[in-house]
Amino acid sequence: MIDRNGIWTKLQSYRTVILFGFALRVALFLGASSLCHTLERRPELSTPLTSIRSLKEGVYIYERGTNPYDGGVFYHSPIYLAFFTYIVPASSYFLTTILWSLADLASSIALIGIWRARRGLSDGTRECLISALFLFNPYTLLSCLARSTTSLDNAVLLGSLHFATDGQALPATLLLALATHTSLYPLLLLPPLLMILKQNTKYQQGSSTLTNVITYISSFAALVGVNFFMADSSWIRQTWGVIINVTDLTPNVGMWWYFFTEMFDHFRTFFLGVFQLHHLIYVAPICLRLSDDPLFATLVLVGIIGTWKSYPTLGDMALWAGFLGCFPEVVANLRHPLFTLTVHLYTSILLPLLHSLWLLTGTGNANFFYAATMVYGLNASLAVVDVLAAGMRVQVKKKATAMLLQEEMKDHDVDERADIKVIDKFWDGKGWSVVQFTGSLS
């Protein structure tokens, strides 16, 4: 007789979801290779800094004894150049298929680890949901099939956050240094990462913040040495320099390319500083305001970086959406989730359509595609604001519940008081609003 309960239990395991996600990716890579090659050219999924086509060209040039950074069209980190030259050949379709599929699996496992560390427990249903939301998110899947290095960057960054929440300072700082080298903007996540480590009980018995900063700087310096060995000093201008100065204006889903195409040269330096500082100004206030929950501060900063970086892709939004799955109490308190999802669906249709009208049929112009990217950016920004507001509402609810509902909750244990579902039930019963208590709790 078939044990239906046992089968259902196995299906509810996150391992089943992960294996199915891996099988789906390999099947699409091998069974729909023409689709994958088409996706490699899509500006929504790849930029000149993350394109597998550009990476293969750079590896080909390097293998023939020429520095690919001298040509002015190769922008990948020397770390990727070395990896895809000596370890996994960029020209091998099968090996890169396995690598990108495993990268998404590693990201999913890291998200589960972050969830467990945050909640202090293991929940099979929630872990399945977190894995499924990340692995079967169209943005994640398409970025993987396009073999954009954004998927690899996401895996490294999530691995760093997973080790940080688990109290393992050395691998957390090492992976963050690696992520900083490949895409630069993760440098802004160093403050909340150090706060996560400081908050962790294992960390308090280990090293200090200064030790971790030194470890990060040492790791960063070692990687700089490897890069100089691979490509002398020319790589700096062609990797970090391009990210900062935005010298390549290839269209993407970001706000920068069209703006700086139309910018007069004598204003360019000023607005470059304004745009780059736009990321930096959020770090201190968010870390200070959310100092009691640095992991949530990291979530907000990841959303800001993914929306406003100089060369974003849909894979950056996939990272943020998957990370958001580790905060179900925040999702439950969102004000406009349906609007956000609807606009994302709208832009996912509009972006390729208007890009085609502009560059393929010739019946449109750059304004068409840029209008779609502005809608995408505005919606992503509003989603980050909604998430930040929802997180603060959760904080206020918990504090107000502890102060004002002691009599009503005296029959419940301490763990149940911390459950946001129980708190929401009391608030709904009372008909209270968060606004009523923000002044008294600040």
N, C-alpha and C positions, 0 to 999 in steps of 0.2 A: 504494500500500500504506500502511496506517495505521501510523504510528510509535508503537507501544505504549509503548516506553521514554520517548519524548518526552512523551506524554500523562501517564504516571505521574509523570514529573519535575515537570510543571506542577501536577499535583494535590497533590504534596508541598510546593509553595510556600506559604508563609504568606499570600501575597497572595490565593491562591485561597480559603483558609479565611476571610479577612477579607471578601472580596467575597460569599461565600456567606452569612456572618453578616449582612452588610448587607441582602442580598436577602431573607433570611428575615424580618428585622425589618420591612422595608417591606411585604412580602407580608402579614404578620400584622396590621400597623397598618391596611392598606387593605382586606384581605379579612375581617378579624374585628374590626371596630371595636367591635361590641357587647361582645366579650370584653375589649377594652382599657378600655372605659368601666367595666366591672364591676371590673377589677383596680384602677382608680383609687381605689376605695372600700375596698380591703382594708387593714386595719391592719398586716398583716405587711409590706406593700410601701411604704406611705406613712404619714407622721405629719403632724400639723398644720404642721410646719416644712418638710416636703418635698412636700406634696400639690400636684398641678397644679390641682386644683379650687380650693383656697385661693388659689393664685397667680393664677388667672384672675379670681377675685372681687376680689382686691386691685388688679389692673390695671384692671378695670372701674371701681372706685371712684376710682382715681387719675386716670383719663382724664376723669372728670367733675368734677375740681377739688376733690376731698376727700382729705384725708390718710387712707390706709387704716389707719395705725397708731393712729388715735384710737378705732377701734371695738373694739379689744381682742381681735380674732380673726384678725388677719393677722400672721404671724410670719416671713415670708421676708425675706431681706436686701434692702435698697434696691438693691443691685447687680442682683439678679434682677428687681426691680420696674422698673428702668430698662431692662434688656436686653429684657424681654418687653413693654415698652411702645413702645420706639423702634426696636428692631432686628428682633426676631422676635416678631410679635404672638402673644400667648398664645392668642388665639381662633382662630388658623389651625391647623387639625388637620394639614394637609399639611406646613407648614413645621416645626412641632414634631416631627412624625414624622421628618423628615430630620435635624433637630438631635439628637434623642435617639439615633438610629441612628448618626450620625457620632460622637457622644460615646463610644459603646461601641467604635467602630472606633479612635478615638484612644487609648482606654485600652489596647486590645490592642496597638497599635503601640508605645505607651510601655513596655508589659511586655516586648516583644521587645527594645527598646532597652536596658532594664535588664538583661535576660539577656545580651545581647552584651557590655555593659560589664563585667558581673560575670565572665564566662568569658573575655573577650578573644578570642572567635572567633565565627563564624557557623555555625550548625548548622541546616540546613533542616528536618530531622525534629523537632528539639526546638522550633524556632520555630512549626511547625505545631501541635504539641501544646500549647504555651503559649497560642496564639491560640484553639484549639478549646476548651481547658479554661475559658477566660474567656468567650468569646462564646456558647458553648452550655451554660454552667452555667445551670440553671433559675432560680437566684436572680438572675443577671445579666439574663437574657432577660425574666423577669417584671417586674423593676424598670424595665426599659426600656419595656415595653409599658404599664406603669402611669404612665409619664412622671413618675416620682419624681425630684426634683432631686438625690437621692442619686447617680444615674448621672452627672450633670454634676459634682458634687463629686468623685466618684471619678476622673473624667477629668482634672480640674485637679490633683488631688493626685498622680496617677501621672505626669502631665506634669512636675510639679516634681521628682519623684524621678528621672525619666529624664534631665532636664537636669543634675541634681546628679551622677549617675553618669557623665555625659559631660563633666563639668568645666565646665559653663556656669553660672557662679554667678548672673549677673543674672537670666535667666529663671527659674531654680530658686527664688530668693528671692521674685521677683515673684509667681509662681504660688502659692507657699506662703502669702504674704500674702493673696492672693485666696481661697484655700481656708479660711484662718482667718476671714476676714470672713463667708463664707457658712455655715460650720458650727462655728467657734470651736475645737473640739478639735484640729485640725491644728497649733495653736500648740505642743502638746506634742512635735511632731516636729521642731521647730527645732533642738534640740541634735544629734540624730543626723544631720540634714541637713547641718549645719555640719561634722560629723565626716566625712561622705562627701566633701564638697568639699575638706576638708583632706587627705584621703587620696589624692585624685586628683592625678595628675602634672601635668595641665594647670593645675589650680588652683594648685599650688605655684609655677608660673611667673607667675601672675597676681596676684590680690589676696590680702588677709589675712582672717582670721576677723572682725576688727573691721569691715572694710569691708563684709563681707556682712551683718553684724548691722545696720549703719547703712542698707544698702540695704533690708533687710527692714523696718526701722522706718519709713524714708521712704515705702516703698510702702504700708505699713499706714496711715500718717498721710494719704497722698494719698487712699486709698480712704475713710477716715473723712470727709475733706472732701467727697467726692462724695456720701456718704450724708447728710451734713448738708444739702447742697444739695437733695437729693431730698426729705427728710422731717424737717427741723430736728433736734431731739434726741429726738423721740418713738420713733424706731426702736430706740434702745439698749435700752430697757425691754422692747420687744416682740420683740426678736430674741435678743441675748445674754442679756438678763434672763430670758427664758423658759427658755433652755437651762440657765442656772445655778440659777434659783429653782424650775423645774418647776411653773409655775402652771397649765399645761394638762395635765390628767390623762386625756387620751384614751388608751384602751388601745393598746398596741403590744407588740412582742416583747421589750421590756426589762424590767428588774426594778423600775423606779422608780415607775411609775404606780400600781400597787396598794398598794405600801408607803406612799406618801405620801397615798393616799386614806384609809388607816386610821390615819394618824399624828395624834396630838394636836398642836394648834397650838403649844403651848409647848415641844414637843420638835422641831419641824420645822426650825428654824434649825440646831440641833446636828447632826441627821442629814443635812441638806443639805451641811454642811461635811464630814462624814465621807464621804459618797458622792462628792463632787467631789474631795476629796483622795485618794480611792482611785486615781484616774487618775494624779495627780501624783507619788505616792510611788514609782512604778515607774520613772520616767524616769531619775533619777540612777543607781540601782544597775544597771539594764540597760545604760545607755550606758557605765558604767565597766567592767562585767564583759565586755561584748562590744565593747570599744573597738577591737579588731583587725578587727572585721567590723561596721561601723556600719550597713550595709544590712540585715544580719540583725537587728540591734537595732531597726531601723525596722519590720521585719516583725513582731516580737514586740509592739511598741507599737501597731501598727495593729490587731492582733488584740485586744489589751486594750481599746483605745478602741472598736472596733466591737462588743464584747460589753457593755461597761459604761457607755457614754455614756447620757445621759438620754433621748434619743429615737432608739433604734436601729431599723434596718430590715434585712430580709434582704439588701438591696443592700450593706450594710456588710460582711456576711460574704462576699458575692461578691467584693468588693475584696480581702479577706484571702486567700481561696482562690486567686484569680488570681495574686496576688503570691507566694503559696507555690509556684506552679509554676515560679518562677525559681530555686528551691532544690532541685533533684532529689536532691542528696546528703542533704539533710535529710529529704525524703520517704522515701528508702530506709532511713533509720534510725528511722522512727517505730515505736513499740511497739504502738499500738492504732488503726491507720488504719481497719480494718474496723468496729470498734465505733463510731468517730466518724461514719463514713459511714452506718451503719445507724441511729444515733440521729437524724442529720439527716433521713433519710428518714422516720423515725417522727414527728418533730416537724412536718415539712412536711405530713403528713396530719392530725396531731392538732390543730395550731393552727387551721386553718379549720373543722374539725369542731366543736371545742369552742366556738369563737366563734359558730358557727351555733346550737349548742344553747343558748347563753346569750342572744343578742340576737334571733335569728330565731324559733326555735320556743318559747322560753321554758321549756324543760325543764331548764335548768341555771342557774348563777349565775356571778359573776365569778371565783370560786375555780377553776372548771373551766378557764377560759382562762389564768388566772395559773399554774396548775399546769403547763400546757404550756409557758409562757414560762420557767418555772424549769428545766424539763428542757432546753429549748433553751439557756439561759444556762449551765447547768452543763456541758453537753456542749461548748459553745464554749470555756468556761474550761479544761476538761480538754484540749481540742485545743491550746490555746495552750501549756499546760504541757508537753504531749507534744512539740510543735515545739521549744520551748526546750531540753528535755532532749535531743532528737535533735541539735540544732545543737551542743550542748556535747559530745555523744558524738563527733560528727564532728571537732571540734577536738582532742579527746584522742587519737583514732585517728591523726590526722595527726602530732601531736607525738610520740606513742609510736612510730609507724612510722619517723619520721626518726631517733629515738634508738636504737631497738632492732633495726631490720631492715636495717641498712646492708649487712650481708654478704649477706642473702638477696636484696636488691634492687640489688646492685652492677651487675648486667647490664642494668638498666633506666635509661632516661634520666630527667632531672630532671622533665620534664613528666608522665611516666607515674607518678612517685611521688606527684604531687599529685592523680591521678585516684582518686576515692573507690572506683571499682569495683576497681581494682588493690589498694588498701589493704584493702577488705573481703575480697578473695580471700585475702590473706595472713592476716588475722585469723581467718577461718573455718578455714583450714588449721591454724593454731596452736591453735585452740580457746580463744582469749583473750577476756577480758571487760574492758570499759572500766573497771569498778570497780577492777581490779587496778592501774591505772596512775594514777588520779586523784590520789592522794596524792603520788606522786613527781614529777608534772608541775605541781602547783599552785605 
